């Protein structure tokens, strides 16, 4: 899953949201260096990624992307998942996507000192370009993939990916809906007591 989904799945705790957001950038047992609930958010991030990687619908999703992205198919599917979550946001949250994104940005900025260096570098860009909100727009998918292909080892096949999204949109969305419903149930069953804890450890 990508940023929007990880933040969404974190529940009401700002600490867990922070940990889930930075999860990809905290390696090994470094999560132990963070406050308790931030550490939990990092571990939740890893659990979500593990569940996602093993899900049959996600594997089917990735199979459609494999001709253009090979072993990087999962990176693209994560971005597409955020698109489907954002474009159907009203089904998943009582808050508007703009309000949700604003609250998340506030959490990250107030606790900027806890962010890994790489996250500190891209967070201003992410906020300035309203990245979390922009995932709802299909055209944004092209720009996100283009940026990633320039800055990472992701193959530069953005036109192909966006065309595939258009051609197979209904199938992709159906796979997402089935998978995401099961992911939400998994997170709720595994972390329900913890994700409802109020924020208390951070500067907010």
C-alpha positions as a Markdown table, in Angstrom:
| # | Residue | x | y | z |
|---|---|---|---|---|
| 1 | Unk | 0.0 | 0.0 | 0.0 |
| 2 | Unk | 1.1 | 3.6 | -0.6 |
| 3 | Unk | 1.0 | 6.7 | 1.7 |
| 4 | Unk | -2.8 | 7.4 | 1.7 |
| 5 | Unk | -3.8 | 3.9 | 2.5 |
| 6 | Unk | -1.2 | 3.4 | 5.3 |
| 7 | Unk | -2.3 | 6.7 | 7.0 |
| 8 | Unk | -6.0 | 5.8 | 6.6 |
| 9 | Unk | -5.5 | 2.4 | 8.2 |
| 10 | Unk | -3.9 | 3.9 | 11.2 |
| 11 | Unk | -7.1 | 4.9 | 12.9 |
| 12 | Unk | -7.3 | 7.9 | 15.2 |
| 13 | Unk | -3.9 | 7.9 | 16.8 |
| 14 | Unk | -1.5 | 10.5 | 15.5 |
| 15 | Unk | 1.5 | 8.5 | 16.7 |
| 16 | Unk | 0.4 | 5.4 | 14.8 |
| 17 | Unk | -0.2 | 7.5 | 11.7 |
| 18 | Unk | 3.3 | 8.9 | 11.9 |
| 19 | Unk | 4.8 | 5.5 | 12.3 |
| 20 | Unk | 2.8 | 4.0 | 9.5 |
| 21 | Unk | 3.8 | 7.0 | 7.2 |
| 22 | Unk | 7.5 | 6.5 | 7.8 |
| 23 | Unk | 7.5 | 2.7 | 7.9 |
| 24 | Unk | 9.4 | 2.2 | 4.7 |
| 25 | Unk | 12.3 | 4.4 | 5.9 |
| 26 | Unk | 12.9 | 2.7 | 9.2 |
| 27 | Unk | 14.9 | -0.5 | 8.8 |
| 28 | Unk | 15.5 | -3.5 | 11.0 |
| 29 | Unk | 15.0 | -2.9 | 14.7 |
| 30 | Unk | 15.4 | 0.9 | 14.4 |
| 31 | Unk | 11.7 | 1.1 | 15.2 |
| 32 | Unk | 12.7 | 0.6 | 18.8 |
| 33 | Unk | 14.2 | 4.1 | 18.8 |
| 34 | Unk | 10.8 | 5.7 | 18.5 |
| 35 | Unk | 8.0 | 6.4 | 21.1 |
| 36 | Unk | 5.8 | 3.3 | 21.8 |
| 37 | Unk | 2.9 | 4.1 | 19.5 |
| 38 | Unk | 5.1 | 5.4 | 16.7 |
| 39 | Unk | 7.0 | 2.1 | 16.9 |
| 40 | Unk | 3.7 | 0.3 | 16.7 |
| 41 | Unk | 2.8 | 2.3 | 13.6 |
| 42 | Unk | 6.0 | 1.2 | 12.0 |
| 43 | Unk | 5.3 | -2.4 | 12.8 |
| 44 | Unk | 1.7 | -2.0 | 11.6 |
| 45 | Unk | 3.2 | -0.7 | 8.3 |
| 46 | Unk | 5.2 | -3.9 | 7.9 |
| 47 | Unk | 2.2 | -6.1 | 8.8 |
| 48 | Unk | 0.1 | -4.3 | 6.2 |
| 49 | Unk | 2.8 | -4.7 | 3.5 |
| 50 | Unk | 3.1 | -8.5 | 4.3 |
| 51 | Unk | -0.6 | -9.0 | 4.1 |
| 52 | Unk | -0.7 | -7.1 | 0.8 |
| 53 | Unk | 2.1 | -9.0 | -0.8 |
| 54 | Unk | 0.5 | -12.4 | 0.0 |
| 55 | Unk | -3.0 | -11.5 | -1.1 |
| 56 | Unk | -4.2 | -13.3 | -4.2 |
| 57 | Unk | -6.1 | -10.3 | -5.6 |
| 58 | Unk | -2.9 | -8.2 | -5.3 |
| 59 | Unk | -0.9 | -10.9 | -7.1 |
| 60 | Unk | -3.5 | -10.8 | -9.9 |
| 61 | Unk | -3.3 | -7.0 | -9.9 |
| 62 | Unk | 0.5 | -7.2 | -10.2 |
| 63 | Unk | 0.3 | -9.8 | -12.9 |
| 64 | Unk | -1.5 | -7.3 | -15.2 |
| 65 | Unk | 1.3 | -4.8 | -14.6 |
| 66 | Unk | 4.2 | -7.2 | -14.9 |
| 67 | Unk | 4.7 | -6.8 | -18.7 |
| 68 | Unk | 5.6 | -3.2 | -18.2 |
| 69 | Unk | 7.2 | -3.3 | -14.8 |
| 70 | Unk | 8.4 | -6.8 | -14.0 |
| 71 | Unk | 9.5 | -7.0 | -10.4 |
| 72 | Unk | 8.5 | -3.4 | -9.8 |
| 73 | Unk | 4.8 | -4.2 | -10.5 |
| 74 | Unk | 4.0 | -3.9 | -6.8 |
| 75 | Unk | 5.3 | -0.4 | -6.6 |
| 76 | Unk | 2.8 | 0.7 | -9.3 |
| 77 | Unk | 0.0 | -1.3 | -7.8 |
| 78 | Unk | 0.5 | 0.5 | -4.5 |
| 79 | Unk | 0.1 | 3.8 | -6.3 |
| 80 | Unk | -3.0 | 2.6 | -8.1 |
| 81 | Unk | -4.5 | 1.4 | -4.8 |
| 82 | Unk | -4.2 | 4.9 | -3.4 |
| 83 | Unk | -6.0 | 6.2 | -6.5 |
| 84 | Unk | -9.0 | 3.8 | -6.0 |
| 85 | Unk | -9.1 | 4.7 | -2.3 |
| 86 | Unk | -9.0 | 8.4 | -3.0 |
| 87 | Unk | -11.5 | 8.3 | -5.8 |
| 88 | Unk | -14.0 | 6.4 | -3.6 |
| 89 | Unk | -13.1 | 8.2 | -0.4 |
| 90 | Unk | -16.6 | 9.0 | 0.6 |
| 91 | Unk | -17.2 | 5.3 | 1.0 |
| 92 | Unk | -14.4 | 4.9 | 3.6 |
| 93 | Unk | -14.4 | 8.1 | 5.7 |
| 94 | Unk | -16.8 | 10.6 | 7.3 |
| 95 | Unk | -14.1 | 13.3 | 6.7 |
| 96 | Unk | -13.5 | 14.9 | 3.3 |
| 97 | Unk | -10.2 | 13.8 | 1.7 |
| 98 | Unk | -9.0 | 17.4 | 2.0 |
| 99 | Unk | -9.6 | 17.6 | 5.7 |
| 100 | Unk | -8.0 | 14.2 | 6.2 |
| 101 | Unk | -4.9 | 15.2 | 4.3 |
| 102 | Unk | -4.7 | 18.5 | 6.2 |
| 103 | Unk | -4.8 | 16.7 | 9.6 |
| 104 | Unk | -2.1 | 14.3 | 8.4 |
| 105 | Unk | 0.1 | 17.0 | 7.2 |
| 106 | Unk | -0.2 | 18.9 | 10.5 |
| 107 | Unk | 0.8 | 15.7 | 12.4 |
| 108 | Unk | 3.9 | 15.3 | 10.3 |
| 109 | Unk | 4.9 | 18.9 | 10.4 |
| 110 | Unk | 4.5 | 19.4 | 14.1 |
| 111 | Unk | 6.6 | 16.3 | 14.6 |
| 112 | Unk | 9.1 | 17.0 | 11.9 |
| 113 | Unk | 12.0 | 16.2 | 14.1 |
| 114 | Unk | 11.0 | 12.5 | 14.4 |
| 115 | Unk | 10.9 | 12.0 | 10.6 |
| 116 | Unk | 13.8 | 10.1 | 8.9 |
| 117 | Unk | 16.0 | 12.3 | 6.7 |
| 118 | Unk | 14.5 | 11.1 | 3.4 |
| 119 | Unk | 11.0 | 11.8 | 4.5 |
| 120 | Unk | 12.0 | 15.3 | 5.6 |
| 121 | Unk | 13.3 | 15.9 | 2.1 |
| 122 | Unk | 10.1 | 15.0 | 0.2 |
| 123 | Unk | 7.4 | 16.0 | 2.7 |
| 124 | Unk | 7.3 | 19.7 | 1.7 |
| 125 | Unk | 6.9 | 18.7 | -2.0 |
| 126 | Unk | 4.2 | 16.2 | -1.0 |
| 127 | Unk | 2.3 | 18.9 | 0.9 |
| 128 | Unk | 2.8 | 21.7 | -1.7 |
| 129 | Unk | 1.5 | 19.5 | -4.5 |
| 130 | Unk | -1.4 | 18.1 | -2.4 |
| 131 | Unk | -0.2 | 14.6 | -3.3 |
| 132 | Unk | -2.7 | 12.7 | -1.0 |
| 133 | Unk | -5.6 | 14.6 | -2.4 |
| 134 | Unk | -4.4 | 14.4 | -6.0 |
| 135 | Unk | -4.5 | 10.6 | -6.1 |
| 136 | Unk | -8.2 | 10.9 | -6.8 |
| 137 | Unk | -7.4 | 12.2 | -10.3 |
| 138 | Unk | -6.5 | 9.6 | -12.9 |
| 139 | Unk | -4.1 | 12.0 | -14.7 |
| 140 | Unk | -2.1 | 12.3 | -11.5 |
| 141 | Unk | -1.1 | 8.7 | -11.9 |
| 142 | Unk | 1.1 | 9.6 | -14.9 |
| 143 | Unk | 2.9 | 12.4 | -13.1 |
| 144 | Unk | 3.5 | 10.3 | -10.0 |
| 145 | Unk | 5.0 | 7.5 | -12.1 |
| 146 | Unk | 7.1 | 9.9 | -14.1 |
| 147 | Unk | 8.5 | 11.5 | -10.9 |
| 148 | Unk | 9.3 | 8.0 | -9.5 |
| 149 | Unk | 10.9 | 6.8 | -12.7 |
| 150 | Unk | 13.3 | 9.8 | -12.7 |
| 151 | Unk | 14.2 | 9.5 | -9.0 |
| 152 | Unk | 14.3 | 5.7 | -8.5 |
| 153 | Unk | 14.9 | 2.6 | -10.5 |
| 154 | Unk | 11.3 | 2.3 | -11.5 |
| 155 | Unk | 11.1 | 1.6 | -15.3 |
| 156 | Unk | 9.9 | 4.6 | -17.3 |
| 157 | Unk | 6.6 | 3.1 | -18.7 |
| 158 | Unk | 4.2 | 5.7 | -17.4 |
| 159 | Unk | 2.2 | 6.1 | -20.6 |
| 160 | Unk | 1.8 | 2.3 | -20.8 |
| 161 | Unk | 0.7 | 2.1 | -17.1 |
| 162 | Unk | -1.9 | 4.8 | -17.4 |
| 163 | Unk | -3.3 | 3.3 | -20.6 |
| 164 | Unk | -3.6 | -0.1 | -18.9 |
| 165 | Unk | -5.4 | 1.6 | -16.0 |
| 166 | Unk | -7.9 | 3.1 | -18.5 |
| 167 | Unk | -8.3 | -0.2 | -20.4 |
| 168 | Unk | -8.7 | -2.4 | -17.3 |
| 169 | Unk | -10.2 | 0.1 | -14.9 |
| 170 | Unk | -13.2 | -1.9 | -13.9 |
| 171 | Unk | -11.1 | -5.0 | -13.3 |
| 172 | Unk | -8.5 | -3.1 | -11.3 |
| 173 | Unk | -11.2 | -1.4 | -9.2 |
| 174 | Unk | -13.0 | -4.7 | -8.5 |
| 175 | Unk | -9.7 | -6.3 | -7.3 |
| 176 | Unk | -9.0 | -3.4 | -5.1 |
| 177 | Unk | -12.4 | -3.4 | -3.5 |
| 178 | Unk | -12.2 | -7.0 | -2.6 |
| 179 | Unk | -8.7 | -6.9 | -1.3 |
| 180 | Unk | -9.1 | -3.6 | 0.6 |
| 181 | Unk | -12.2 | -4.8 | 2.4 |
| 182 | Unk | -10.2 | -7.8 | 3.7 |
| 183 | Unk | -7.2 | -5.6 | 4.6 |
| 184 | Unk | -9.4 | -3.3 | 6.6 |
| 185 | Unk | -10.8 | -6.3 | 8.5 |
| 186 | Unk | -7.3 | -7.7 | 9.1 |
| 187 | Unk | -6.1 | -4.4 | 10.5 |
| 188 | Unk | -9.2 | -4.0 | 12.7 |
| 189 | Unk | -8.9 | -7.5 | 14.1 |
| 190 | Unk | -5.1 | -7.3 | 14.7 |
| 191 | Unk | -4.8 | -3.7 | 16.0 |
| 192 | Unk | -8.3 | -2.6 | 17.0 |
| 193 | Unk | -7.5 | -1.8 | 20.6 |
| 194 | Unk | -4.4 | 0.1 | 19.8 |
| 195 | Unk | -5.5 | 2.2 | 16.8 |
| 196 | Unk | -8.3 | 3.7 | 18.9 |
| 197 | Unk | -5.9 | 5.1 | 21.5 |
| 198 | Unk | -5.8 | 8.9 | 21.8 |
| 199 | Unk | -2.6 | 10.7 | 20.9 |
| 200 | Unk | -0.5 | 11.5 | 23.9 |
| 201 | Unk | 3.2 | 11.1 | 23.2 |
| 202 | Unk | 3.9 | 13.6 | 20.4 |
| 203 | Unk | 4.0 | 17.3 | 20.3 |
| 204 | Unk | 0.5 | 17.7 | 18.9 |
